[in-house]
Amino acid sequence: MEGVLERDADSSRARFGAEMRRYRESAQLSQSAVAVRLGCTQTQVSRLEVAKRTPSRSDAEKLDQIFGLTDRQYFVGLYRRIVSRSGGPSWFMGWMDEVEPRATVLRSWDPLLIPGMLQTEAYARHLLAKEPRVTSQEVEERVQARLQRRSVLDRADPPLLLALMDEGVLHRRIGEAQVMREQLGHLIEIAGRSNVTVQLVDPGCVSGLIGAFMIAELPDGESDAIHADSVAQGLVSTAPDLVASVWVRYEAIRAWAYPQHVSLSMIKEVMAKWI
């Protein structure tokens, strides 16, 4: 397994370097010119392009600035692919880098937890720190990756987010009471945005017990994409039969959802009990 992870990391570094060179040449910039903007040497730029040096997050952020890709966070996404090989959920990186940032509508269902895109740092950190055999470095990388997902909602043209979650997630203690108060307060605040709808689902809904999932509608007539969680490894797919199956399940769950104004009143009521 270690050898596989090393090969994956090498492949991710190679892609980062190849894309760096492609954008640099397209912009008609020399390695030296890019080095000045990165605050490094021409040799270090050369080593990045041939995958003999692992980029830092700062390198990725500066490259996005240099090539006008900050909104897309293209090189940051490639960087996350590299660091994910240290034990993060590599199956999910394609969704984070290529689907969520481009989606026009995101629909989610979560039977057990607050949706990842709506989690506070404290809530996410407590969850991720309880993963079996996780290291402190892996926790930090995964927390930052999870928080980065929230930036999709802060862009100039954010997607419409329709979040369904089981009512029970309000009562499931994650961390201290303060963590839960802060998390529920964040839900109330973000549900005030015109592009975000948060709805609780009656616990009597059994259609959603199979697990969490998301559906992404993409622009320009592209096929919808889905991702679904499992205990071992998640699934990301645009296969028509799978997408259709998830859509049917989503509609069955949505039929059990309370209206948003009712949901927010319920969240406020439970929030007051976390003392």
N, C-alpha and C positions, 0 to 999 in steps of 0.2 A: 504493500500500500504506500509506503514511504516513497518508493521509486516512482509510482504513478503520480503522487502529489508533486514531486520534483519535476517530472516531465510536464505536468500541467502548468507549473509556475514558469518553466522555461518557455513554453508555448505562449503564455500570456505576456511575458517580457518581450518575446520576439514580435508579437503583434503590436505592442506599445511602441517599440522601436521603429517598426516598419511604417506605422501610421505617423509617427513623429517625422520621419524622413519624407513621407509623401506630402504632408502639409507644409513642411519647410520648403521643399522644392517647388510646390505649387505657388507658394508665396514669394518665391525667388529670393530666399534668404540663405545666407551661408551658415555653416555650422558656427563660425565665429560670431556672427550677428545674433544667433539664437543664444549662444553662450553668454553674451553680454547681458541679454534680457533675463536669463535664468540665474545670473550671478555665479557662473561656474566657468570652467575652461573649455576650449574647443575639444580637447581630448575627452573630457567627460561627456560632452554632447555626442561625440563619435561613439563612445562606449555605450551610451543609451541606445543609439540607433542600431547597434549590432547586438543588443541584448547581453552585453557583458557587464552591465551595471544596472542595478535595480533602482527604478525611479522612486523619489519620495512623493508624498502627497503634495508638498509645495511645488515640486517640479510639474506635477500634473495640473495643478491650479494655474501656474504661470503659463504653461503651454496653452491652456484653454483661453487665457487672456490674450496671448500673442496671436493666436489664430482665430480670434473672435468666436470662440465656442463656449463661452462662460455660461450662457443660458442652457445649453445642452449638457454642459459638464462632461464633454466627450472623453477627454484624457483622464479626468477624475474617475469616470466609469471604468476605463481600462486599468487604471491603478487599482481600483477595488477588486477587479478580477485577479490581479496578482496577489494581493494580500489575502484574498479569500481562500487561496490554496493552502494556507496555514491551518485550515480546519474550519473555516466558515462554510456556510451553505452555498457551495458553488453552483448548484442547480438553479438557485434563485437569482444569480447575478444577471443572467440574460433578461429576466423580467425587470429587474431594477434599472438596468442600463439601456434596454432597447424597447421596452413596452411601456412601463409607467410614465417615463418622461414624455412620451408621444401621445398618450391616450387622451381622448376627448371626454370620455366618460369612464369612471371606475365604479364598479359595483362590488361590494364585499359582504361576506357573511362570516361571522365569528361566533361559535357556540360557547367558547370557554374564556376568551380574553378580550380586552380592548384591542381593536385592530391595530396592527403595527404602525400604520401611517398616522394614527391618532394617539400614539403612546407618548407620555412624557419621558424625559430622560431617566428620572428616578424609577418609574414603573418598568421601563425597558431594562434598565441596569439590574434591577432585582431579578427579573425573569431570566436574563441571560447569564447572570452570575450563578444561577442554580443549575445550569446545564451540567450533566455528569462529566467529570474530568476536564473541565474547561480551564484554561489558564487565564491569568489576569490580562495578558496581552490580547488574547482572543476575545475576552469580554469587551475590552476597550474598542477593538476594531469593529466588533459587531454592534456595539452601542452606537458608534459614530455612523456606521452604515445605516442603521435603523433611523437615526435622526436625520440623515441626509435625505431619506425618502420624503420627509415632510416638506422639503424645499419645492417639491412638485406643486404643492398647494399655494406656494408663495410667489410663483412666477406671474408674469404679466397676464398670461392667458391660461389660468389653471383649469384642470379638468373638472367636470362635475363629479363629485364623490357622493355616492349613495351607500351609506354604511348601515348594515343591519347587524345587530348583535343580540344574543340571548339576554333576557333580563337578569339572569343569574350572574353575569360578569360584574354587575354593580356590587354584588355581595361577596365575591371571591376575593379574599384578602391577598394582595400582592404587596409585600413589604409592610411598613408601619402604617398606622391610620392616616398620618400626614400624607403619605404617598398616595393613598386612595383619595383623600380629599382633593389633593392637587390634580390628580388624574381626572376625576369627575368634573372638577372645575374647568379643566382644559376642554373636555367634551362639550360642556355648555358654551364656552367661549367660541370654539371653532364652529359649532353648529349655527352660530350667528352669521356666518359668512353666507353669501348668496349662492355659492357653488357647493355647499356642503349640507347634506341631509343626514341626520342621525336618527335612527328608529330602533326602538327596542322591540324584541319579538317575544310573544307570550311563551312561557316555558312549556306549554302544552304542545307546541309544534315539534313533532318528531321527525319531520322531513329533513331538518338540519343536523341531526345527530351524527350523520356520516362524517362531518368534519368541515373545517373552514375552507373557503375558496374566494377567488376574485375573478371578475369578468372585466376585460378591458375592451372598449370600443376604440378603434384606431381610425385615423383620418384617411381621406382619399380612397374610400371604398375598400380598404384593406380588411381582411377577415378578422373577426373578433379573436381575442386570445384569452385563455384561462390559466390560472394556476390553482392547484389544489394541494393541501397539506396532507402528509402522512407521517407515521411515526418514524419511518426510516428515511425517506427522501420524497420531496415534493415533485409535482408534475407541472410543467409549463407546456402548453400545446395550443395549436390553432386548428387541430383536426376537427372537421365539421361535426362528426358524430359526438365527439367529446364535448365540444362547445355547446351543441344543442342540448345535450344531456344536462349540463350544468345550468344552462338557461332555464330549463324546465324546473329544476330543483330550486333555483333562485325564486322563481315566480310562486312556487308552492310555499316557500318560507315567507315571502313578502306578504302573502295573504293573511299571515298571522301577526303582522307588524302593527304596532300602535302608531297613530299619527305622530309627527315630530313634536307638536306642542304638548301632547300627552307624554311622550317619551322624555322630553326635557323636564317636565314637572316631576316625573318619577326619579330622574337623575338627581334633581335638586333635593328631593325628599331623602333619598338614600345618602347623598353627600353630607347632609346635616347629621346623620347617625354615625359617621366615621369620626369619632372623637377619642 
